[in-house]
Amino acid sequence: MQPATVLVPLICLVAPLASGQGNFPPPTPADRIMVVAPHPDDEVIGTGGFIQQACATGATVRVVYLTNGDHNQIAFKLYHLSLHLRPRQYLAFGELRRREAMAATELLGLSPKQLTFLGYPDYGTLRIWRDYWGACAPFRSDSTRTNAVPYRDAFKCGQPYKPENITADLLEILREFRPTMVFVTHPADTNPDHRAAANFVRLAVLQLGTEPVAPQVFYYVVHFGHWPRPYHYHPELALEPPRQLLDDGDWRSFPLTADQTHRKYEAILENRTQLTISQYSLVSFARSNEVFATIDVPPIPVVPANTVIDWKKAIRSKVLTFTPSEAPSDSVSEQPETAPVSLELEETAFLRQGGDLIAQVTLRNRLGKRANVHLFLYAVKRGEDFATRPKIQVNVTPFGKVRVYDDGKRLNNPGVTMVSVANRLIVRVPLWLLGEPVPDLLFTSTRANLGEVAADDTAWHLFSLSNRTGNRHNSDGK
């Protein structure tokens, strides 16, 4: 696992969530269920009850781990009682966490044959997603000192740390396993690997298309401030989604029996390396239910050409802020990539006008212009290789200069313009820059840096550019 937060749903006889959500449907014997866990323990925290119910029902279950969790430096150093660890020790911890995952999932009803470890770098997959497409060298882990999957028992040992490879591995597993349901961490989860997992799964499902049938995708949360409160084991309490995410998905509750909740609690405790600093928060996920969300793929609205833009019509991507009592603390097992309290960035709004995509980046005050603002625009065209499509990064410096990059290479005369109005930056990007023909979908995020330090960012969102609303259950923009 990593920073502090998780959403989860299950099944049984518990009342719907207090905020009005209904119950999540129970698995059936015909279901083929794939759970994608960024790290060992996330599968138990997010879906430990649902996995038990699926196994008891006779459904087919497979868990896919994006990483072996080998970068959890605080927990590892406390576990080892050493401030300095060598690469081979981090790799040994990755192997240990794999064994912990096998012990935990055995309590849920799974065998080792139902577990697949991809072995990509813990605390590196969001950077891989963001910065390592194309011809650049593979990402290199600063803990294990390797740039390829180092584990002999991994799905593909020796696979270079490249986003194309992560996507290809997930796509191969999807085609072979043919899941009807896929569970993955929510794209607004504050842990960077959890956000990356959501992006890679959504992309792989998009590339899967309808061969044979696209699975339904459901999202769970593990890290989100101090959620869920109160800490400690409270099997009598119900889990509700973080209040900031109630509008970011269609949430459903999955009730658990008392036996399922207790078995989930025992499975969480099998992840012993994670208990050194975060046991109280981890066991707080063993409650009377789990919660899951589906996420729609909304279209970016089109406004008439040569008219004054009405930003009330825009689609928005907001920074998630925490009060001091909600903010993630430094004591959690993994640290989020973003600061716990928003400093500069407020939201990014999107519209289309004529042949342009227009983004309005709102800063919290004029002092926010001291930040370097990075707007990421990664285009998807159905039927085309995502890796070959442009990966546009628009950077606005504190001095108002605009620099545009594609796959890390600076572009000359890209046609991007920017105007500054009070605490807003209005960026106009020609659609041809995102690739021709015009893409169908757009992965996008905005980040504000103070120097080299990431101050704020939005979660990665998937929007439609074809004015077709995405299927809420497929969550893939079709």
N, C-alpha and C positions, 0 to 999 in steps of 0.2 A: 504494500500500500504506500501512501505518501501523504502530504499535508493533511488537513483535518476536515473531512466531510463525506457523507455518503447518503445516497437515496437508494431505496430498495423496495420491491413489492413481493408478495407471496400469495398464498391461497388458504382459505378455510372459512371460519365462521366469525369474522370480525366486522364491525360496522364500517361503512365507507368513511373516508377521511372527513375530518371536521370541516375542511374547506370546501366540501361538496363533491369531490371526485368519487366515482363509482369503483367497483371492484374489478380487478384484473382477472380475465378468464383463466381457469385452471388448464394445465396442459392435458392433452389427450394422448392415447397410445400411438396415434398416427403422427404426432409431432416429432420433428427432428430439431433439437435445440442446440444452438452453438452459443457459448458464452465466451466473449473476448475479454480477458483480464490484462490490463497493462502490466501488473506485477502479481506474483504469487501472494495471495490473501485477498485480492480484490474480488475474486470470484465468490469467495465465501461471504465477504462483507456485503456485497451487492445482491447476490442471488442464491445464497446458501439455502434458504427455505424453498425457493422455487425448484432448485436442483433436486432436493429431497422429494418433493411432490412429483416431479417429472419421473424420477427413478421408480417411485412407488406405483405410478400410473402405467409404466411400461414404455414411456417415451424414450427415444434415443438421444443421448446427451454427449456433447463434446465440449471440452474447455480448451481454449487456445490462449496461451500466455505470450504477450508481445515481448516482454523482457523476463529475465530471471531475477530482477530486483537486486542487481549486484552493485548499486551505487548508493545504497542507504548508509551514508558515511557516519551519521551520528549514532544510529543504532548499532552499526558494526563495531565502532570504536568502543562503545560501552560494553558490547558483548565480548569483545576481545580484551578490554581494559588496556588499550594501546592507542596512542595518538597518531601513530604512523603505521599505515598498512601498505603492503606491497601489492602489485597487480595480481600476483598469484593468490593472495589472500582474498581479494575481492572476487576472483573467480571461484574460490572455494566457497565463499558466501553465496554466490549464485547457485552453486550445486546444493548447498545446504537448504536454501529457500525452495529449490525444486523438490527436495525430499519432504520438506514441511508441507508443501502443497499436496503431495501425494498422500501424506498422512491425513491432512485436513479433508480432502475430497473423498477419501475412503470412508470417513465417518458419514459423509453425505450420500454414499451409495455408489461412488464411481471407482473404477479400476484404473491403474496407470495407463492402460491402452486407450483410455478415453481422454487423455491429456496430451496436448501438443505444445511444446516449448519452442518458440521461434528464436529466442536468444539474442534479440537486438538490445542495444545499449540502454540500460536504465538511466533516466534523466538525460536522454539524448534524442529521443524520438521526435519531439516537437521541433527541435533544431533541424533534424534530418528532413522533416516535412517542409519546413520553411525555407531552408537554405541549400539543400544538397541535391536538387534535381539537375539533370543534364550531365554535362561532361566533367563537372568538378570531381575532385578526389573524394572517396568515401569519408564519412564522419569518423573521427577517432575519439574513443572514450578516454577521459582523463583519469579514470580509476583503473580500468583493466589494461589500458595502453594498447588496445587492439582496434582495428578498423573493419573487422569481419566477425561473424558469429563464431565464438571460441569453444562452444560446448559440443562435445562429440555426440551427445544424445539429442541435440537440437533437430528441428525439422530439416534444416539444411546447414550443416556445419560448414563454415568457410564462406558463407554468403556475405558479400561486402555490405557495409552499413550505408545503403542507398535507399531512397524512398521508392524507387521503381521496384526494388527487390521485396520490400515489405508489402507493397501492393500486390505483387505477383504471388507471393506466398499466401496471402489471404485469399486471393482469387482462386488459386489452385485448391485450397482447402474448401472453399465454398462450392466449387464445381464438383469436387469429389464427395463431400459430405451431403450436399443438397439440403441445407437446413430450411425448415419452415419458419423458424424464429431465430433471430440473432439478438443477443443482449450485449451491450457495450456501454462504457462510461459516457456520461453526458458531456457534450462539447463545452459546457460552461463550468465543469468541474475545475477547481483551481489548480490541480496538479498538471504540469505540462505534459507528462506522458499520457495522462487520461484524456486530455484534449486531443493529443495526436492520435490515440486509438480511435476516437470518434471519427476523426477525419479520414484515416486510412480505411476504416470499415465502410463509411459512407461511399468513399471512392470505389472500393472493391465491389460493393453492391451495385453501384452505377455501371461499372464495367461488366458486371455479370449480366446486366440487362434482364432478359426474360428467359435465360437458358438454364434450366427449363422454366422455373418460375422464381421470380425475385422473392426473397424472404421478407417477412415483416421485421422491422428493426425497432428495438426497444432500448431505452436508456436508463441507467441507474447512476446515482451520485455517491461518491466516497469522500471527497474533500470539498468542503465549502464552509470556511470560517470555523466556528466552534459547533457547527451542526453535526449530529443532533444533540440537543441538550434534553435532560441532564445526562452527564457522563455516568459511567458504571453500568452494570447489568440490571436492566429494568424490564423483565419479560412481560410485565403487566401493562406497559405503556405501548401506545401505537406510534408508528413512525409517520411523520408528515413531510412532504417536500420542503426544502428551504423556501421561505416566504418570497425571496427575491426571484425564484425560478417558477413561481406559480403560473406566470404567463409565458414561460419559455418551455412549452410542451403541454400535451394533454395527459395529465397524471391519473394513474389508477393505483389502487391499493390491493395488495395480494395478502390475504389473511393467512396466518400460520397457526397450527395447533401448538399447545404448550410443549409437546414432545419435540416438534420441529424447531421451535425457538431454542429449547435447551440443547438440542443436537447442534444447531448452528453456533451457539455459544461455545460448546466444546470444540468445534472445528476451528473457530477463531483462535482459541488458545493453543492449537497445534502449531501456529506460526510464531514459535517462541522467540525468534530473533527480533520480531517486531514488538514484543511485549515490554522490552526494557524501558521504553520511554512513552509508549502510547497505548498500554493495555486498557486504561480507563476509557479512552475514546473508542477503541476498537470494539470492546464488548458492548458498547452502547447501541450497536447496530443489531444486536440480538433482541428483537422486540416482537410484538404480536403480529407484525405484518412487514411486508417490504413494499416499496413504491417504485413504479416504472412509468416512463413517459414515452409517448410518440411525439415526433417533431415534424411539423409541416415544412414545406419548402415554398415560401411565399414569393410571388413575383415582384420584381422591382417596378414600381408604377411608372407609366409613361405620361409625360405632360406634353401639350402641344408645342410645336416649334414657335419661336418668335413671340413667346408670351412670358409674362412675369412668373417666375417660379413660386409656387405655393408649397412651402416645405411641410405644411400640415399633411400633405398627401404622401410624404415620403415613407419608406420602410426604414426602421431604425435598428441600430446595433449599439446597445448601451454598455457602459462600463459597470460592472457589478461592484458596489461599494459595501463595506462592512462598518458597523459601529465599532468603537474600541473593544467592547465586550465580545463582539462577534468575530473580530479579526483573527486570522491564523496566528498562532504563536510560534516562536522559534524552537519550541520543545517538541514539535511533531517530528515524525520520523523522516519526512522528506519535505523540502522547502519548495513552495510554489515559485513559479518564474516571476510572478507579478507581486508588487507590494500589497500589503493587506488593506491599506486605506488609500482611496483614490487621491492623487495629488494634482494631476493636470488635465486628463482627458475625461470628457463627460459622455459623448456619444458620437456616432457617425450615422448620417442619414443619406439615403440613396434615392435618386430619381434617374429616369432616362428622358432625354430630350433630343429629338432629331437623331443624329448619329453619334451622340455622346452619352457616356455614363457620367453623372454628376454626383460627387460626394461632398457633403458638408460635415466637416469635422468641428465639433463644438468643444472648446476648452473651458475649464471651470472659471477662468478669469484671464485677463490680458497677460498676466504674468506667465500663464501657461505657454505663451509663445517662446519662452526660453527653451522649451523642449524641442527635441528632434521628433517629428511626427512621421511615422512610417505607415503607409496604406498598402496592404497586400491584396492583390487581385489575381486569383488563379482560376483560369477559365476552363470549363468543361464542355466539350462537344461530343454528343453521343455518337458512338461508332468510331471515334478517333482516340488515339493513344494520348492519355492525359499528360504523359511525360514530355511529349513533343509540343504541347500547347504552351503559349507564353505564360510565364510566372512573373507578373509585373509587380514591382515595388516602387511606389512613389514616395520619395523622401523629401520632407520640407524642413529646412534647417531653421535654427533660431533667427537667422537673418533674412528669412523669407525666400531663400533660393530653393528651386525645385530641381531635384535630380531623379531620373527615372532609370530603373534597371530591369532587365529581363534575364532571369536565371543568373543573377549576380553581375551581369555585364551592363555597363552604363550605355544608354542609348543616346544617340545624337538626333536632335530634332524629332522628338517623339510626339509632338503636337499637344502635350499636356500643358494646361494653363492653371493658374491659381490666383485667386484674389482673397485678400484678408479684410474681413468686416468685423470690427470690434473683437470679440473672442472667438470668431469663427473663421475657418479656412475653407474656402469653396474651391474644390478641385474638379476640373472638367477633363475627362479622359476620352479620347476618341475610341469608339468601339472596335475599330479596325486594329487598334494596338493589342487587343485581347485575342487576336487571331481571326482569320477569315476562313469560312463564313463566320458570321456572328455566333458566339458560343451559346449553348442552351442554359448553362448554369454557371454560377460564380461562387467559389470559396473566397471569403474575404475576412480580414481582421484588421484592426488598427492598433498601433502601439505608440506610446509616447515615451521617449527616453530622456533622462536628465544626464547628459554626457553619455557614458556607456552603460548606465544603469537603467533598466526597464522600470519606469514609474507606474504606468497604467497600460492596460490593453483591454480590448474587447475579446470575447470568445470568438472562435472561428464560426461564421455562419455560412449556410448554403442558401443562396437565393437563385431564383429563376430569372433568366433574361428573355424567355420566350413567351411571357405572359400566360403561362400555364401553371395553375396552382398545383403543388406537389401532393401526392397521396399521403395522408397523415400516417397511414399504417406502414407503407413501404419506406417512407422517409428518404426517398431517393430522387425526388423530383420528377418522377414519371407521371 
